[in-house]
Amino acid sequence: MSRIRKQYSSKFKFQIALEAGRETKTINQLASEHGLHPNLVSLWKRHLLNTGPEVFNHSSSHHQRQLQTREAELFEQIGRLKMELEWLKKKAAPFS
């Protein structure tokens, strides 16, 4: 009789961690209200407090990485198209 492990969405985790961070209620109160273990609430709170400042930096660096990969793909495509064009010019030269 194995129990299925519960998986919580990131939005739910963030809401619980934010409530725990506000410290209007104790961790035990939050855990009992939402049917969680207090250690889990503490873990989410600690994770939010440790990685909180990185949230704003992460989005801009993630966006930069996406732009760089897109740019690399486009330059690769330009190179391929140039090679095809040169090859077609060379092969079409005898016919003109």
TIKOLMI-374877 format. One line per field, with one value per atom (N, C-alpha, C): residue number from 0; residue in one letter; atom name; x, y, z. Coordinates in steps of 0.2 Angstrom, whole numbers. Example, Ala and Ser with C-alpha at 12.3 -4.5 7.8 and 13.67 -1.06 7.14 Angstrom:
REM TIKOLMI-374877
guse <- c(0 | 0 | 0 | 1 | 1 | 1) $
base <- c(a | a | a | s | s | s) $
zavex <- c(N | CA | C | N | CA | C) $
c1 <- c(66 | 62 | 66 | 64 | 68 | 64) $
c2 <- c(-28 | -22 | -16 | -11 | -5 | 0) $
c3 <- c(39 | 39 | 39 | 35 | 36 | 39) $
//
This chain:
REM TIKOLMI-374877
guse <- c(0 | 0 | 0 | 1 | 1 | 1 | 2 | 2 | 2 | 3 | 3 | 3 | 4 | 4 | 4 | 5 | 5 | 5 | 6 | 6 | 6 | 7 | 7 | 7 | 8 | 8 | 8 | 9 | 9 | 9 | 10 | 10 | 10 | 11 | 11 | 11 | 12 | 12 | 12 | 13 | 13 | 13 | 14 | 14 | 14 | 15 | 15 | 15 | 16 | 16 | 16 | 17 | 17 | 17 | 18 | 18 | 18 | 19 | 19 | 19 | 20 | 20 | 20 | 21 | 21 | 21 | 22 | 22 | 22 | 23 | 23 | 23 | 24 | 24 | 24 | 25 | 25 | 25 | 26 | 26 | 26 | 27 | 27 | 27 | 28 | 28 | 28 | 29 | 29 | 29 | 30 | 30 | 30 | 31 | 31 | 31 | 32 | 32 | 32 | 33 | 33 | 33 | 34 | 34 | 34 | 35 | 35 | 35 | 36 | 36 | 36 | 37 | 37 | 37 | 38 | 38 | 38 | 39 | 39 | 39 | 40 | 40 | 40 | 41 | 41 | 41 | 42 | 42 | 42 | 43 | 43 | 43 | 44 | 44 | 44 | 45 | 45 | 45 | 46 | 46 | 46 | 47 | 47 | 47 | 48 | 48 | 48 | 49 | 49 | 49 | 50 | 50 | 50 | 51 | 51 | 51 | 52 | 52 | 52 | 53 | 53 | 53 | 54 | 54 | 54 | 55 | 55 | 55 | 56 | 56 | 56 | 57 | 57 | 57 | 58 | 58 | 58 | 59 | 59 | 59 | 60 | 60 | 60 | 61 | 61 | 61 | 62 | 62 | 62 | 63 | 63 | 63 | 64 | 64 | 64 | 65 | 65 | 65 | 66 | 66 | 66 | 67 | 67 | 67 | 68 | 68 | 68 | 69 | 69 | 69 | 70 | 70 | 70 | 71 | 71 | 71 | 72 | 72 | 72 | 73 | 73 | 73 | 74 | 74 | 74 | 75 | 75 | 75 | 76 | 76 | 76 | 77 | 77 | 77 | 78 | 78 | 78 | 79 | 79 | 79 | 80 | 80 | 80 | 81 | 81 | 81 | 82 | 82 | 82 | 83 | 83 | 83 | 84 | 84 | 84 | 85 | 85 | 85 | 86 | 86 | 86 | 87 | 87 | 87 | 88 | 88 | 88 | 89 | 89 | 89 | 90 | 90 | 90 | 91 | 91 | 91 | 92 | 92 | 92 | 93 | 93 | 93 | 94 | 94 | 94 | 95 | 95 | 95) $
base <- c(m | m | m | s | s | s | r | r | r | i | i | i | r | r | r | k | k | k | q | q | q | y | y | y | s | s | s | s | s | s | k | k | k | f | f | f | k | k | k | f | f | f | q | q | q | i | i | i | a | a | a | l | l | l | e | e | e | a | a | a | g | g | g | r | r | r | e | e | e | t | t | t | k | k | k | t | t | t | i | i | i | n | n | n | q | q | q | l | l | l | a | a | a | s | s | s | e | e | e | h | h | h | g | g | g | l | l | l | h | h | h | p | p | p | n | n | n | l | l | l | v | v | v | s | s | s | l | l | l | w | w | w | k | k | k | r | r | r | h | h | h | l | l | l | l | l | l | n | n | n | t | t | t | g | g | g | p | p | p | e | e | e | v | v | v | f | f | f | n | n | n | h | h | h | s | s | s | s | s | s | s | s | s | h | h | h | h | h | h | q | q | q | r | r | r | q | q | q | l | l | l | q | q | q | t | t | t | r | r | r | e | e | e | a | a | a | e | e | e | l | l | l | f | f | f | e | e | e | q | q | q | i | i | i | g | g | g | r | r | r | l | l | l | k | k | k | m | m | m | e | e | e | l | l | l | e | e | e | w | w | w | l | l | l | k | k | k | k | k | k | k | k | k | a | a | a | a | a | a | p | p | p | f | f | f | s | s | s) $
zavex <- c(N | CA | C | N | CA | C | N | CA | C | N | CA | C | N | CA | C | N | CA | C | N | CA | C | N | CA | C | N | CA | C | N | CA | C | N | CA | C | N | CA | C | N | CA | C | N | CA | C | N | CA | C | N | CA | C | N | CA | C | N | CA | C | N | CA | C | N | CA | C | N | CA | C | N | CA | C | N | CA | C | N | CA | C | N | CA | C | N | CA | C | N | CA | C | N | CA | C | N | CA | C | N | CA | C | N | CA | C | N | CA | C | N | CA | C | N | CA | C | N | CA | C | N | CA | C | N | CA | C | N | CA | C | N | CA | C | N | CA | C | N | CA | C | N | CA | C | N | CA | C | N | CA | C | N | CA | C | N | CA | C | N | CA | C | N | CA | C | N | CA | C | N | CA | C | N | CA | C | N | CA | C | N | CA | C | N | CA | C | N | CA | C | N | CA | C | N | CA | C | N | CA | C | N | CA | C | N | CA | C | N | CA | C | N | CA | C | N | CA | C | N | CA | C | N | CA | C | N | CA | C | N | CA | C | N | CA | C | N | CA | C | N | CA | C | N | CA | C | N | CA | C | N | CA | C | N | CA | C | N | CA | C | N | CA | C | N | CA | C | N | CA | C | N | CA | C | N | CA | C | N | CA | C | N | CA | C | N | CA | C | N | CA | C | N | CA | C | N | CA | C | N | CA | C | N | CA | C | N | CA | C | N | CA | C | N | CA | C | N | CA | C | N | CA | C | N | CA | C | N | CA | C | N | CA | C) $
c1 <- c(4 | 0 | 4 | 7 | 11 | 6 | 8 | 4 | 7 | 3 | 5 | 8 | 14 | 17 | 13 | 12 | 9 | 14 | 11 | 16 | 12 | 15 | 12 | 15 | 10 | 12 | 17 | 21 | 25 | 21 | 16 | 12 | 9 | 7 | 5 | 11 | 17 | 22 | 24 | 24 | 26 | 21 | 14 | 9 | 11 | 12 | 13 | 19 | 25 | 31 | 30 | 26 | 25 | 22 | 17 | 13 | 17 | 22 | 26 | 31 | 33 | 38 | 35 | 29 | 26 | 25 | 25 | 25 | 19 | 13 | 7 | 4 | 6 | 4 | 10 | 10 | 16 | 16 | 22 | 23 | 18 | 17 | 13 | 5 | 3 | -3 | -4 | 0 | 0 | 0 | 4 | 4 | -2 | -5 | -11 | -17 | -17 | -23 | -23 | -17 | -16 | -14 | -14 | -13 | -6 | -1 | 6 | 10 | 16 | 20 | 24 | 25 | 29 | 36 | 39 | 46 | 45 | 40 | 39 | 38 | 34 | 33 | 39 | 43 | 50 | 54 | 55 | 59 | 57 | 51 | 49 | 50 | 49 | 51 | 58 | 62 | 69 | 72 | 69 | 70 | 68 | 63 | 60 | 65 | 67 | 71 | 78 | 81 | 88 | 88 | 83 | 83 | 79 | 76 | 71 | 75 | 81 | 84 | 86 | 87 | 89 | 83 | 77 | 71 | 71 | 73 | 73 | 79 | 84 | 90 | 90 | 86 | 86 | 82 | 76 | 72 | 76 | 80 | 84 | 89 | 93 | 98 | 95 | 89 | 86 | 84 | 81 | 80 | 86 | 91 | 97 | 100 | 99 | 101 | 97 | 90 | 86 | 88 | 89 | 91 | 98 | 102 | 109 | 108 | 104 | 103 | 99 | 94 | 90 | 95 | 99 | 104 | 109 | 111 | 116 | 112 | 106 | 102 | 101 | 100 | 99 | 106 | 111 | 118 | 119 | 118 | 119 | 115 | 109 | 104 | 107 | 109 | 112 | 118 | 122 | 128 | 126 | 121 | 119 | 116 | 112 | 109 | 114 | 120 | 125 | 129 | 130 | 133 | 129 | 123 | 118 | 118 | 118 | 118 | 124 | 130 | 136 | 137 | 134 | 134 | 130 | 124 | 119 | 122 | 126 | 129 | 134 | 138 | 143 | 140 | 135 | 132 | 128 | 125 | 121 | 126 | 132 | 136 | 137 | 138 | 138 | 132 | 126 | 120 | 119 | 122 | 121 | 126) $
c2 <- c(-6 | 0 | 6 | 8 | 14 | 20 | 26 | 32 | 36 | 39 | 43 | 50 | 52 | 58 | 64 | 69 | 75 | 79 | 83 | 88 | 94 | 99 | 106 | 110 | 115 | 119 | 125 | 128 | 133 | 139 | 140 | 146 | 145 | 139 | 137 | 137 | 135 | 135 | 142 | 147 | 154 | 157 | 156 | 159 | 157 | 150 | 148 | 151 | 151 | 154 | 161 | 165 | 172 | 173 | 169 | 170 | 168 | 163 | 162 | 167 | 170 | 176 | 182 | 183 | 189 | 188 | 182 | 180 | 183 | 183 | 185 | 179 | 173 | 167 | 162 | 158 | 154 | 148 | 145 | 140 | 134 | 133 | 127 | 129 | 135 | 137 | 136 | 139 | 138 | 131 | 127 | 120 | 116 | 118 | 114 | 117 | 123 | 126 | 123 | 122 | 119 | 112 | 108 | 101 | 99 | 103 | 102 | 100 | 98 | 97 | 103 | 105 | 111 | 112 | 106 | 106 | 109 | 107 | 108 | 116 | 119 | 126 | 130 | 127 | 130 | 130 | 125 | 124 | 129 | 129 | 134 | 141 | 143 | 150 | 151 | 146 | 147 | 148 | 144 | 145 | 151 | 154 | 160 | 166 | 166 | 171 | 170 | 165 | 164 | 166 | 164 | 165 | 171 | 175 | 180 | 186 | 188 | 193 | 191 | 185 | 182 | 182 | 182 | 182 | 187 | 193 | 199 | 199 | 196 | 196 | 190 | 184 | 178 | 180 | 184 | 185 | 188 | 193 | 197 | 193 | 189 | 185 | 179 | 177 | 172 | 174 | 181 | 184 | 185 | 187 | 188 | 181 | 176 | 169 | 168 | 169 | 167 | 171 | 178 | 182 | 180 | 178 | 175 | 169 | 164 | 158 | 159 | 164 | 165 | 169 | 173 | 177 | 172 | 167 | 162 | 157 | 156 | 152 | 156 | 162 | 166 | 167 | 168 | 169 | 162 | 156 | 150 | 149 | 151 | 151 | 155 | 161 | 166 | 163 | 159 | 156 | 151 | 147 | 141 | 144 | 149 | 152 | 155 | 158 | 161 | 155 | 150 | 144 | 141 | 141 | 138 | 143 | 149 | 154 | 154 | 153 | 153 | 147 | 141 | 135 | 135 | 138 | 139 | 144 | 149 | 153 | 150 | 145 | 142 | 137 | 133 | 128 | 131 | 137 | 141 | 145 | 146 | 150 | 147 | 140 | 138 | 139 | 139 | 140 | 147 | 152 | 159 | 162) $
c3 <- c(0 | 0 | 0 | -6 | -6 | -7 | -4 | -5 | -11 | -14 | -20 | -17 | -19 | -17 | -20 | -15 | -17 | -21 | -26 | -29 | -29 | -27 | -27 | -32 | -35 | -40 | -37 | -41 | -39 | -36 | -39 | -37 | -30 | -28 | -21 | -17 | -19 | -14 | -13 | -18 | -17 | -12 | -13 | -9 | -1 | 0 | 7 | 10 | 5 | 8 | 9 | 5 | 6 | 13 | 14 | 20 | 26 | 26 | 31 | 32 | 26 | 27 | 30 | 29 | 32 | 40 | 42 | 49 | 53 | 50 | 53 | 57 | 54 | 57 | 58 | 63 | 64 | 58 | 58 | 53 | 54 | 60 | 62 | 60 | 61 | 59 | 52 | 48 | 41 | 39 | 42 | 40 | 41 | 47 | 48 | 44 | 42 | 38 | 31 | 29 | 22 | 21 | 27 | 27 | 25 | 27 | 25 | 32 | 31 | 36 | 38 | 44 | 45 | 43 | 42 | 39 | 32 | 28 | 21 | 21 | 25 | 25 | 26 | 31 | 33 | 27 | 24 | 18 | 12 | 11 | 6 | 8 | 14 | 16 | 16 | 18 | 17 | 10 | 6 | -1 | -4 | -2 | -5 | -2 | 4 | 7 | 4 | 2 | 0 | -8 | -11 | -19 | -21 | -16 | -18 | -22 | -20 | -24 | -31 | -32 | -39 | -44 | -41 | -45 | -50 | -48 | -53 | -58 | -56 | -60 | -65 | -62 | -67 | -73 | -72 | -78 | -84 | -82 | -87 | -90 | -86 | -88 | -93 | -91 | -95 | -102 | -102 | -108 | -112 | -109 | -113 | -116 | -112 | -115 | -121 | -121 | -126 | -132 | -131 | -137 | -140 | -136 | -139 | -143 | -140 | -144 | -150 | -150 | -156 | -161 | -159 | -163 | -167 | -163 | -165 | -171 | -169 | -174 | -181 | -180 | -186 | -190 | -187 | -190 | -194 | -190 | -193 | -200 | -200 | -205 | -211 | -209 | -214 | -218 | -214 | -217 | -221 | -219 | -224 | -230 | -230 | -236 | -240 | -238 | -242 | -245 | -242 | -245 | -251 | -250 | -255 | -261 | -260 | -265 | -269 | -266 | -269 | -274 | -271 | -274 | -281 | -280 | -285 | -291 | -289 | -294 | -297 | -294 | -297 | -302 | -300 | -305 | -310 | -309 | -315 | -320 | -318 | -322 | -330 | -330 | -337 | -341 | -339 | -342 | -344 | -342 | -344 | -349) $
//
